[in-house]
Amino acid sequence: MVLKQELLSCYLALWRQVLLSLAALLTTSHVSVAQTINRNGVTWVAPTTETLSLNTYKVKEETDADGIRREYISRTKDVGWIPFYTNERSVLVTLGHRKRLVLVNDCPATKSCKVVVVNLASRNRRQIDRSATMAYLRHGLPDKRLGIIPQAYAFSPDDRKVLINMELVYISAPAEQRQLVDRLNSSYRNWWYVVDSLSGRVLHEYRVAKLSRSWWRT
């Protein structure tokens, strides 16, 4: 199994940025920079037992005796913590612009990820990546040896749309078969999907690797 070289390079660059930022903030801030990731201008949080305070909300994680991790959020208007999600491994979360919805990238395993939207008022949650994944499999026809997962990147300004990317995270092929690995890698289609944030219905399919900043204007 071979990790995609571009993805690995991206992760290494991210960690270099995190370490540099952390060093600069050690004497002035108690925020753990390593808990946050910036994706196209959107701050994503990996909750831990350490409370992370952002501009308009705080997040933390607690683990019960069975190993289940429970995620909590508290907005500036809240008087206490709101439990909004449970998981078994790791999640990335970001709060919507209107402070009502939370967008979650939940990856219980390396080969398995899902995108979920949580309504903080009703505590209802809905997986919204299925239609986009089906459209990608139908239109992109990816090789089965490509490990591709859905990853949410952002809410639209009104929180009615979500941007999802179909990311290549690994290639199932012997490392020594470089020609096969390169061929599989070059066959990967880096496509994006705009979906309805409540139903997951696909609103637009972008068959390009890079998007306009106003991607929600479809």
C-alpha positions in Angstrom: 0.0 0.0 0.0 1.5 3.3 -1.0 0.3 6.7 0.3 -0.2 9.3 -2.3 3.0 11.3 -2.5 1.2 14.7 -2.9 -1.0 14.0 0.2 2.0 13.0 2.3 3.8 16.1 1.3 0.8 18.2 2.2 0.6 16.6 5.6 4.4 17.2 6.2 4.0 20.9 5.2 1.0 21.2 7.5 2.9 19.9 10.4 5.8 22.2 9.7 3.4 25.1 9.7 1.8 23.9 12.9 5.2 23.6 14.7 6.3 27.1 13.6 3.0 28.6 14.7 3.2 26.8 18.0 6.7 28.1 18.7 5.6 31.6 18.0 2.6 31.4 20.3 4.1 29.6 23.3 4.7 32.7 25.3 1.5 34.5 24.4 -1.3 31.9 24.2 -2.7 28.8 25.9 -4.4 27.6 22.7 -3.1 24.3 21.3 -2.4 25.0 17.7 -2.0 21.3 17.0 -5.7 20.9 17.5 -6.6 23.1 14.5 -6.3 22.7 10.8 -6.9 25.4 8.2 -8.6 24.3 5.0 -9.1 27.0 2.4 -9.7 29.6 5.1 -11.9 27.4 7.3 -10.7 26.4 10.8 -11.2 22.8 11.6 -10.8 21.4 15.1 -9.7 18.0 16.2 -11.2 17.9 19.7 -9.1 16.5 22.6 -9.4 16.5 26.4 -7.9 19.9 26.3 -10.5 22.6 25.8 -9.8 24.7 22.7 -11.2 28.2 22.7 -11.8 29.9 19.3 -13.3 33.2 18.5 -17.0 32.3 19.0 -17.0 28.8 20.5 -15.1 26.2 22.5 -14.8 22.4 21.9 -13.6 19.5 24.0 -13.7 15.7 24.1 -14.3 13.2 26.8 -13.8 9.4 26.7 -16.0 7.0 28.6 -15.0 3.6 30.1 -15.9 1.9 26.8 -13.5 4.0 24.8 -16.3 6.0 23.2 -15.3 9.6 22.6 -17.9 12.3 23.2 -17.6 15.7 21.6 -18.8 18.9 23.3 -19.3 22.4 22.1 -20.1 25.7 23.8 -20.9 28.9 21.9 -20.5 32.3 23.4 -24.3 32.5 24.1 -24.4 29.0 25.8 -24.3 28.7 29.5 -22.9 25.2 29.4 -21.5 22.4 27.2 -23.6 20.8 24.4 -22.9 17.2 23.7 -23.2 16.9 19.9 -21.3 13.8 18.7 -19.8 10.4 19.6 -17.1 8.5 17.8 -14.6 5.7 18.2 -11.5 7.1 16.6 -11.1 10.7 15.4 -13.1 13.6 14.0 -12.6 17.1 12.6 -15.3 19.6 13.2 -16.2 23.2 12.3 -19.1 25.4 13.4 -21.3 26.9 10.7 -21.5 30.7 10.0 -24.9 31.0 11.7 -23.7 29.0 14.7 -26.5 26.5 14.4 -24.9 23.6 12.5 -21.7 21.7 13.1 -19.9 20.0 10.1 -18.1 16.8 11.0 -15.5 14.7 9.2 -15.7 11.3 11.0 -13.1 8.7 10.1 -13.5 5.5 12.1 -10.9 3.8 10.0 -8.2 4.7 7.4 -10.3 3.5 4.5 -13.7 4.8 5.9 -14.9 8.3 6.4 -18.2 10.0 6.4 -19.5 13.6 6.4 -22.1 14.5 9.0 -24.1 17.7 9.8 -25.3 18.1 13.4 -28.2 20.5 14.3 -27.3 21.9 17.7 -30.9 22.9 18.5 -32.5 19.5 17.8 -29.3 17.4 18.3 -30.3 15.6 15.1 -27.5 14.5 12.8 -27.4 13.4 9.2 -24.8 11.8 7.0 -24.6 13.9 3.8 -21.9 12.4 1.7 -23.7 9.3 0.3 -25.1 11.0 -2.8 -21.8 12.6 -3.7 -19.9 9.3 -3.2 -22.4 7.5 -5.5 -22.1 10.2 -8.1 -18.4 10.0 -8.0 -18.4 6.2 -8.4 -20.8 6.4 -11.3 -19.2 9.3 -13.2 -15.6 9.1 -12.2 -15.3 5.3 -12.4 -12.3 5.1 -10.0 -10.1 2.1 -10.0 -10.9 -0.2 -7.0 -7.3 -0.1 -5.9 -7.6 3.7 -5.2 -8.6 4.5 -1.6 -10.8 7.5 -1.9 -12.8 9.1 0.9 -15.2 12.0 1.1 -14.0 15.0 3.1 -16.0 18.1 3.8 -14.2 21.5 3.4 -16.7 24.2 4.2 -20.2 25.5 4.6 -21.5 28.1 2.2 -22.0 31.6 3.8 -25.7 30.8 4.5 -24.9 27.2 5.7 -27.3 25.7 3.2 -24.5 24.1 1.1 -21.5 22.0 1.9 -18.4 21.5 -0.2 -17.1 17.9 -0.3 -13.9 16.6 -1.9 -13.2 13.1 -3.0 -9.7 12.6 -1.6 -7.2 10.0 -2.5 -5.5 8.7 0.7 -3.8 5.5 -0.4 -3.1 3.3 -3.4 -3.4 -0.5 -2.9 -0.4 -1.7 -4.8 3.1 -3.0 -4.0 5.6 -0.2 -3.6 8.1 -1.9 -5.9 5.7 -1.8 -8.8 6.3 1.9 -9.5 4.8 1.9 -13.0 1.5 0.5 -11.7 1.5 2.9 -8.8 2.1 5.9 -11.1 -0.6 4.7 -13.5 -3.1 4.3 -10.7 -2.1 7.7 -9.2 -2.5 9.4 -12.6 -6.0 7.9 -13.1 -7.3 9.6 -9.9 -9.9 12.3 -10.6 -9.8 15.0 -7.9 -13.5 16.1 -8.1 -15.6 18.2 -5.8 -19.3 18.2 -4.9 -21.6 20.8 -3.6 -24.4 19.2 -1.6 -27.4 20.3 0.4 -26.4 20.6 4.0 -29.7 19.1 5.3 -30.4 16.3 2.7 -27.1 15.6 1.2 -28.6 16.0 -2.3 -25.9 16.8 -4.9 -26.3 20.3 -6.3 -23.3 20.5 -8.4 -20.3 18.3 -9.5 -17.0 20.1 -10.2 -14.7 18.0 -12.3 -11.7 20.1 -11.5 -8.9 20.0 -8.9 -9.1 23.7 -8.0 -12.2 25.7 -7.3 -13.2 29.3 -7.2 -13.6 30.8 -3.8 -17.3 31.4 -4.6 -17.9 27.6 -5.2 -21.4 27.8 -3.7 -22.7 30.0 -6.5 -23.8 27.1 -8.7 
